[in-house]
Amino acid sequence: MTPRPSRARLARGFALAAMLAAAALGACTFLAPAAPRVPPPSAAGRALAGTGHAAAIGGEAPFQAASAAWRFAGGALVAVGAAATAALLRRGKRGAAAVRHALAYEGMPSPEEWIERVRTIEGQRAVFDVTIPKPLGLVPANFPNRPGVGIAKINEDGNADKLNRRVLFDNEPGMWILEGDEVIAVNGVTVEGKDLSEVGPLVKESEGDSITLTLCRAYMAGPVKVLFMPTKKVATMKRGIEISNAAKVGVEEVSYSCKEGWCRSCWHTDAFWGTQFRACSAFSKKRPPPDIPRTIPMQWNNVMPMVLLNYGESQRVARERRLAKEARKAEREKEKAEAAAGA
């Protein structure tokens, strides 16, 4: 008798087939004739997964319907493949940590909610507006390797920094500013690809007490805004850089009390995904250090900040969630007992 394939094997096969089919359809979409204009926003789920539009719908009328059909089918298969992959990951302990997000740590938005605050366009970019009171409290500069003006620095305690803190820590609606964001419009006037000599006067000579900037962010390529909790200290860090660099520049104090990396005093937990990071580089010949990452992830959608809880805070949050879970379980058991008694 031929053995039946396991559910895990079926899930893996289905996920792989769906993703390969989606890739093939995406290639067809890319080759379809298209006008050089920005496509409509993609779904929040695709942006969270780090995918962007392959091409815009355009060209001659006979090709518009075909391109739209390819896009619809490709998007559907991407969604199916993502769902199958997520279901597969949930089967394992590490997979469960990869697909879940935190239960609104201190009321902060979830990854999905951050993505909904922007509109995504081709090239893995996100576009959004921020309205900042004058003076802005930031330093613009020309990009060194291409046309356009970007945010070079956000002055501490300036209006841009205060806006960031209200959005990041006080859960104010809207988006926040990241070093490297490109300025593509000033009060609705398009400035994409222009020089600072043209953009600067639009800002300085604008009327009113505030300015609305339209910013564009390469969400899978630029730096990452790291929030250290519960100190509420902030650092803008490059992908792949060691987390301990935040301590070296005086942003976040990191304590060390061991020589092997196992004391956990420097461990930080990502509030969104539950991943643990080690801020020290301790190593011992007697015992290898823990096999947990020490650097900012290369694959991170920087539309959302990276929220790191220090060891004490992560233990407090875990304890509170465990007690809340136990309370919910006790309440359910009480309701069942009361229902059985009344039957």
Helices and strands as residue ranges (DSSP letters): H 7-31, H 44-48, H 61-89, H 93-99, G 105-107, H 111-115, E 119-121, E 125-133, E 138-142, E 149-154, H 159-169, E 182-186, E 189-190, H 196-204, E 210-218, E 224-229, E 233-237, H 245-248, E 267-270, E 276-278, E 306-310, H 311-342
